[in-house]
Amino acid sequence: MSLRPVRSVTQAEPHIEGAGVKLHRAFGFGKTRDYDPFLLFDDFRNERPEDYLAGFPWHPHRGIETITYVLSGEVDHGDSLGNQGTLGAGDVQWMTAGSGILHQEMPRGDDRGRMHGFQLWANLPSAHKMTAPRYQDIPAVEIPEVIDDDGTCVRVVCGDFWGKVGPVEGVAADPRYLDIWVPPGVRKRLPVELERHAFAYVFQGSGTFRDASEPFGILTERGTPDNEVLIREQTGNRSLVLFDSGDEVTVQAGDEGIRFLLISGKPIKEPVAWYGPIVMNTQAELQQAARELRDGTFIKHP
């Protein structure tokens, strides 16, 4: 087995999307090569309803898949095909936009006003960009969970892991989407196939992701009475860890344990032409989508 070195550790940055939703973006526009087949990852977490209730009103998508995973609160959704529903805590929605869809997502907090979820965009290869749109709404009870002898707990949203297979099916990029909790002080090795791009997103606790030599933490500046000193800290909340090639990652949980998403997929390796929520292979295809939005022919399937 070869350990994946850590290529970089960065922090998700504050961002505003939709009609004014305050969120944190771990990566997005312009970083397609390192994360291929993934395009964007947002962490929408807030305890102030005024920062998220405006939501994400009607907007188009084409050429991608969006994966919404809710941890707390609820998200009401609807689309131009007449689908509608509500995602609650632990639920997942995997939407294949394909040839085109108009939809909206409106977050609502829990009884204490808290809202937390993630949205990941996955690219579609050129052969699948104009397929018929579809939804996969997965309730929390259908997501398998496996607990190892050392207390490590893994929810398998998509793909196969430790003998369990996630409920999301037929996704072009063949991703693996795992929600992992490693207890305090535990060191864990997790397999990731060599041909996949992989990243981890830490959202609770702290720890270190190791390569074959030393722990790799975040470089931060912390003030002292005398001057500013540069120290190496553990990887903590809202940290994005991008891995290099190898076939396993190793994490050492800190004193509070560590919870993170481990997401990997096979790169598509195709040109990316991107404008907002529409991702195609050429500028001509983007221009065609814009014309169809203007003249009312964007939706291809009933």
Salt bridges, closest charged atoms under 4 A:
GLU17 OE2 - HIS15 NE2 3.57
GLU17 OE2 - ARG25 NH2 3.10
ASP34 OD1 - ARG7 NH1 2.93
ASP42 OD1 - ARG25 NE 2.72
ASP43 OD2 - ARG45 NH2 2.75
ASP43 OD1 - HIS116 NE2 3.10
ASP43 OD2 - ARG238 NE 3.83
GLU50 OE2 - ARG48 NH2 3.18
ASP51 OD1 - LYS22 NZ 3.68
ASP51 OD2 - ARG48 NE 2.85
GLU74 OE1 - ARG108 NH2 2.82
ASP76 OD2 - ARG108 NE 2.77
GLU105 OE1 - HIS59 NE2 3.94
GLU105 OE1 - HIS103 NE2 3.83
ASP110 OD2 - ARG114 NE 2.91
ASP137 OD2 - HIS77 NE2 3.55
GLU145 OE1 - ARG155 NE 3.95
ASP148 OD2 - LYS188 NZ 2.33
ASP150 OD2 - LYS188 NZ 2.91
ASP160 OD1 - ARG176 NH2 3.64
ASP174 OD2 - ARG196 NH2 3.37
ASP174 OD2 - LYS266 NZ 3.34
ASP179 OD2 - ARG259 NH2 2.68
GLU193 OE1 - ARG176 NH1 2.80
GLU193 OE1 - ARG196 NE 3.32
GLU233 OE2 - ARG222 NH2 2.25
ASP244 OD1 - ARG7 NH2 3.40
GLU248 OE2 - ARG189 NH1 2.84
GLU292 OE1 - ARG62 NH2 2.75
GLU292 OE2 - LYS300 NZ 2.99
